[in-house]
Amino acid sequence: MLKSFFIIICREFSLAFRAKQELINPLVFFVIVTSLFPLAISPDTKILQLIAPGVIWVAALLATLLSLDKLFKSDFEDGSLEQMILSGTPLSILALAKVCSYWLLTSIPLIIISPLIAFMFQLPVRETIAMLLSLLLGTPVLCCLGAIGSALTVGLRSSGILLTLLILPFYVPILIFGTGVMIAAITELSYAGQLALLGAFLVLAITLCPLAIAAALRICVNY
């Protein structure tokens, strides 16, 4: 199973680097959205720090959604998904590998560049660290939940809007606690509780979401 897990990740990386345009789209979207707010609202430090948690987290959430509808679609169209289902490896393990590769390819670049965004919003070091920790714990949960919606709509020709409507309500708690971490840091309060809740959501997502994804894929492929 471990070998199959890493084979899927290597395959996803190989496919992603063949289509570099789709690989950089979430990162470009994140940078553009977050950089426009300081220019459009105000250069005042207090105002920028006040809006920073919401802007950064909403931009990260939307960037995560940007390519989710294609997560399983190419495998569904070329028959690879059927081969995954018929292989001896549990489909939930392969689904988790797909989600992990998607997170590494889309969310990790956002996390790496986020200190630059924090500098644009004039966030101090403590707030920047809180932002990095919240994104590091929250974005994998967004990818896991989004993968369930992608699996449910994999057989549809145009699934972008439907996927967004299905997944956004489940993103709300992660958005609340993710921004809560940054708000607590800005107001000089402890954010350990919010981080602990994000960690709990992450453990639940890694444990349960692959099973839900596998079940949804089997339904769509009729296996």
Secondary structure, DSSP 8 states (H G I E B T S, - for coil): -HHHHHHHHHHHHHHHHHSHHHHHHHHHHHHHHHHHHHHHS---HHHHHHHHHHHHHHHHHHHHHTTGGGTTHHHHHHTHHHHHHHSSS-HHHHHHHHHHHHHHHHHHHHHHHHHHHHHHTT--HHHHHHHHHHHHHHHHHHHHHHHHHHHHTTT-SS-HHHHHHHHHHHHHHHHHHHHHHHHHHHTT---HHHHHHHHHHHHHHHHHHHHHHHHHHHHHHT-
